[in-house]
Amino acid sequence: MKQKRFTKEFEEEAVRLLRTSGRTKGEISEDLGVSLSTLTRWLSQRREREMEEPDRRPPGEDPAAELKRLRRENEILRQERDILKRATVGSTDRRNHLGEHITRRSVAKGLSGPSVQA
């Protein structure tokens, strides 16, 4: 069987994806069409290089910028989550045509219709 050859850029990007995506090695290797052992080897080689040259960072990996981006992304996700929570709670909230809150008790008593004054 012919062995696949990958560029260094592809290897670096695969390792970056592995480290930042939160997905498993198996998922990433399947998505990229790379064997699990190859992906694991690339990760090990990257760690060895970083241990030998701790001050050398791969291009495009500024920890401060990455932290800032992740904090911004977390805040957006929190806001979206809160909106969805309110929407879910709101969809179970029942109100009559006057905007008054309807409870099961008021429905049982027949109070959910329009108010009638005597």
CNS distance restraints for C-alpha pairs under 8 A (distance, minus, plus):
assign (resid   6 and name CA) (resid  10 and name CA) 6.22 0.50 0.50
assign (resid   6 and name CA) (resid  11 and name CA) 6.80 0.50 0.50
assign (resid   7 and name CA) (resid  11 and name CA) 6.41 0.50 0.50
assign (resid   8 and name CA) (resid  12 and name CA) 6.13 0.50 0.50
assign (resid   9 and name CA) (resid  13 and name CA) 6.06 0.50 0.50
assign (resid  10 and name CA) (resid  14 and name CA) 6.07 0.50 0.50
assign (resid  11 and name CA) (resid  15 and name CA) 6.28 0.50 0.50
assign (resid  11 and name CA) (resid  42 and name CA) 6.65 0.50 0.50
assign (resid  12 and name CA) (resid  16 and name CA) 6.11 0.50 0.50
assign (resid  13 and name CA) (resid  17 and name CA) 6.04 0.50 0.50
assign (resid  14 and name CA) (resid  18 and name CA) 6.16 0.50 0.50
assign (resid  14 and name CA) (resid  28 and name CA) 7.80 0.50 0.50
assign (resid  14 and name CA) (resid  32 and name CA) 7.86 0.50 0.50
assign (resid  14 and name CA) (resid  39 and name CA) 7.53 0.50 0.50
assign (resid  15 and name CA) (resid  19 and name CA) 6.21 0.50 0.50
assign (resid  15 and name CA) (resid  39 and name CA) 7.42 0.50 0.50
assign (resid  15 and name CA) (resid  42 and name CA) 6.87 0.50 0.50
assign (resid  15 and name CA) (resid  43 and name CA) 5.85 0.50 0.50
assign (resid  15 and name CA) (resid  46 and name CA) 7.87 0.50 0.50
assign (resid  16 and name CA) (resid  20 and name CA) 6.09 0.50 0.50
assign (resid  17 and name CA) (resid  21 and name CA) 5.44 0.50 0.50
assign (resid  17 and name CA) (resid  28 and name CA) 7.84 0.50 0.50
assign (resid  18 and name CA) (resid  22 and name CA) 7.04 0.50 0.50
assign (resid  18 and name CA) (resid  23 and name CA) 6.68 0.50 0.50
assign (resid  18 and name CA) (resid  24 and name CA) 7.24 0.50 0.50
assign (resid  18 and name CA) (resid  25 and name CA) 6.59 0.50 0.50
assign (resid  18 and name CA) (resid  28 and name CA) 6.85 0.50 0.50
assign (resid  23 and name CA) (resid  27 and name CA) 6.46 0.50 0.50
assign (resid  23 and name CA) (resid  28 and name CA) 6.83 0.50 0.50
assign (resid  24 and name CA) (resid  28 and name CA) 6.37 0.50 0.50
assign (resid  25 and name CA) (resid  29 and name CA) 5.93 0.50 0.50
assign (resid  25 and name CA) (resid  36 and name CA) 6.71 0.50 0.50
assign (resid  25 and name CA) (resid  39 and name CA) 7.34 0.50 0.50
assign (resid  25 and name CA) (resid  40 and name CA) 7.69 0.50 0.50
assign (resid  26 and name CA) (resid  30 and name CA) 6.09 0.50 0.50
assign (resid  26 and name CA) (resid  36 and name CA) 6.18 0.50 0.50
assign (resid  27 and name CA) (resid  31 and name CA) 6.16 0.50 0.50
assign (resid  28 and name CA) (resid  32 and name CA) 6.04 0.50 0.50
assign (resid  29 and name CA) (resid  33 and name CA) 5.81 0.50 0.50
assign (resid  29 and name CA) (resid  34 and name CA) 4.83 0.50 0.50
assign (resid  29 and name CA) (resid  35 and name CA) 5.77 0.50 0.50
assign (resid  29 and name CA) (resid  36 and name CA) 5.55 0.50 0.50
assign (resid  29 and name CA) (resid  39 and name CA) 6.55 0.50 0.50
assign (resid  30 and name CA) (resid  34 and name CA) 6.44 0.50 0.50
assign (resid  30 and name CA) (resid  35 and name CA) 7.37 0.50 0.50
assign (resid  30 and name CA) (resid  36 and name CA) 7.98 0.50 0.50
assign (resid  34 and name CA) (resid  38 and name CA) 6.54 0.50 0.50
assign (resid  34 and name CA) (resid  39 and name CA) 6.64 0.50 0.50
assign (resid  35 and name CA) (resid  39 and name CA) 6.40 0.50 0.50
assign (resid  36 and name CA) (resid  40 and name CA) 6.13 0.50 0.50
assign (resid  37 and name CA) (resid  41 and name CA) 6.07 0.50 0.50
assign (resid  38 and name CA) (resid  42 and name CA) 6.23 0.50 0.50
assign (resid  39 and name CA) (resid  43 and name CA) 6.29 0.50 0.50
assign (resid  40 and name CA) (resid  44 and name CA) 6.25 0.50 0.50
assign (resid  41 and name CA) (resid  45 and name CA) 6.13 0.50 0.50
assign (resid  42 and name CA) (resid  46 and name CA) 6.13 0.50 0.50
assign (resid  43 and name CA) (resid  47 and name CA) 6.27 0.50 0.50
assign (resid  44 and name CA) (resid  48 and name CA) 6.22 0.50 0.50
assign (resid  45 and name CA) (resid  49 and name CA) 6.25 0.50 0.50
assign (resid  46 and name CA) (resid  50 and name CA) 6.24 0.50 0.50
assign (resid  47 and name CA) (resid  51 and name CA) 6.17 0.50 0.50
assign (resid  48 and name CA) (resid  52 and name CA) 6.25 0.50 0.50
assign (resid  49 and name CA) (resid  53 and name CA) 6.11 0.50 0.50
assign (resid  50 and name CA) (resid  54 and name CA) 5.07 0.50 0.50
assign (resid  50 and name CA) (resid  55 and name CA) 7.97 0.50 0.50
assign (resid  50 and name CA) (resid  56 and name CA) 7.14 0.50 0.50
assign (resid  50 and name CA) (resid  57 and name CA) 7.72 0.50 0.50
assign (resid  57 and name CA) (resid  61 and name CA) 6.55 0.50 0.50
assign (resid  57 and name CA) (resid  62 and name CA) 7.88 0.50 0.50
assign (resid  61 and name CA) (resid  66 and name CA) 7.22 0.50 0.50
assign (resid  62 and name CA) (resid  66 and name CA) 6.09 0.50 0.50
assign (resid  63 and name CA) (resid  67 and name CA) 6.01 0.50 0.50
assign (resid  64 and name CA) (resid  68 and name CA) 6.20 0.50 0.50
assign (resid  65 and name CA) (resid  69 and name CA) 6.12 0.50 0.50
assign (resid  66 and name CA) (resid  70 and name CA) 6.11 0.50 0.50
assign (resid  67 and name CA) (resid  71 and name CA) 6.13 0.50 0.50
assign (resid  68 and name CA) (resid  72 and name CA) 6.25 0.50 0.50
assign (resid  69 and name CA) (resid  73 and name CA) 6.13 0.50 0.50
assign (resid  70 and name CA) (resid  74 and name CA) 6.02 0.50 0.50
assign (resid  71 and name CA) (resid  75 and name CA) 6.24 0.50 0.50
assign (resid  72 and name CA) (resid  76 and name CA) 6.38 0.50 0.50
assign (resid  73 and name CA) (resid  77 and name CA) 6.20 0.50 0.50
assign (resid  74 and name CA) (resid  78 and name CA) 6.10 0.50 0.50
assign (resid  75 and name CA) (resid  79 and name CA) 6.24 0.50 0.50
assign (resid  76 and name CA) (resid  80 and name CA) 6.21 0.50 0.50
assign (resid  77 and name CA) (resid  81 and name CA) 6.03 0.50 0.50
assign (resid  78 and name CA) (resid  82 and name CA) 6.14 0.50 0.50
assign (resid  79 and name CA) (resid  83 and name CA) 6.22 0.50 0.50
assign (resid  80 and name CA) (resid  84 and name CA) 6.22 0.50 0.50
assign (resid  81 and name CA) (resid  85 and name CA) 6.13 0.50 0.50
assign (resid  82 and name CA) (resid  86 and name CA) 6.22 0.50 0.50
assign (resid  83 and name CA) (resid  87 and name CA) 6.15 0.50 0.50
assign (resid  84 and name CA) (resid  88 and name CA) 6.08 0.50 0.50
assign (resid  85 and name CA) (resid  89 and name CA) 6.22 0.50 0.50
assign (resid  86 and name CA) (resid  90 and name CA) 5.86 0.50 0.50
assign (resid  87 and name CA) (resid  91 and name CA) 6.06 0.50 0.50
assign (resid  88 and name CA) (resid  92 and name CA) 6.83 0.50 0.50
assign (resid  89 and name CA) (resid  93 and name CA) 6.50 0.50 0.50
assign (resid  93 and name CA) (resid 101 and name CA) 7.56 0.50 0.50
assign (resid  93 and name CA) (resid 102 and name CA) 7.87 0.50 0.50
assign (resid  94 and name CA) (resid 101 and name CA) 6.09 0.50 0.50
assign (resid  94 and name CA) (resid 102 and name CA) 5.35 0.50 0.50
assign (resid  94 and name CA) (resid 103 and name CA) 7.30 0.50 0.50
assign (resid  95 and name CA) (resid  99 and name CA) 5.23 0.50 0.50
assign (resid  95 and name CA) (resid 100 and name CA) 5.20 0.50 0.50
assign (resid  95 and name CA) (resid 101 and name CA) 4.51 0.50 0.50
assign (resid  95 and name CA) (resid 102 and name CA) 5.05 0.50 0.50
assign (resid  96 and name CA) (resid 100 and name CA) 5.50 0.50 0.50
assign (resid  96 and name CA) (resid 101 and name CA) 6.72 0.50 0.50
assign (resid  96 and name CA) (resid 102 and name CA) 6.47 0.50 0.50
assign (resid  96 and name CA) (resid 112 and name CA) 6.06 0.50 0.50
assign (resid  96 and name CA) (resid 113 and name CA) 6.81 0.50 0.50
assign (resid  96 and name CA) (resid 114 and name CA) 7.75 0.50 0.50
assign (resid  97 and name CA) (resid 113 and name CA) 7.90 0.50 0.50
assign (resid  97 and name CA) (resid 114 and name CA) 7.31 0.50 0.50
assign (resid  98 and name CA) (resid 114 and name CA) 7.54 0.50 0.50
assign (resid 102 and name CA) (resid 106 and name CA) 6.14 0.50 0.50
assign (resid 102 and name CA) (resid 107 and name CA) 6.83 0.50 0.50
assign (resid 102 and name CA) (resid 112 and name CA) 6.20 0.50 0.50
assign (resid 103 and name CA) (resid 107 and name CA) 6.32 0.50 0.50
assign (resid 104 and name CA) (resid 108 and name CA) 6.17 0.50 0.50
assign (resid 105 and name CA) (resid 109 and name CA) 6.29 0.50 0.50
assign (resid 106 and name CA) (resid 110 and name CA) 6.15 0.50 0.50
assign (resid 106 and name CA) (resid 111 and name CA) 4.99 0.50 0.50
assign (resid 106 and name CA) (resid 112 and name CA) 6.15 0.50 0.50
assign (resid 107 and name CA) (resid 111 and name CA) 5.71 0.50 0.50
assign (resid 107 and name CA) (resid 112 and name CA) 5.37 0.50 0.50
assign (resid 111 and name CA) (resid 115 and name CA) 7.84 0.50 0.50
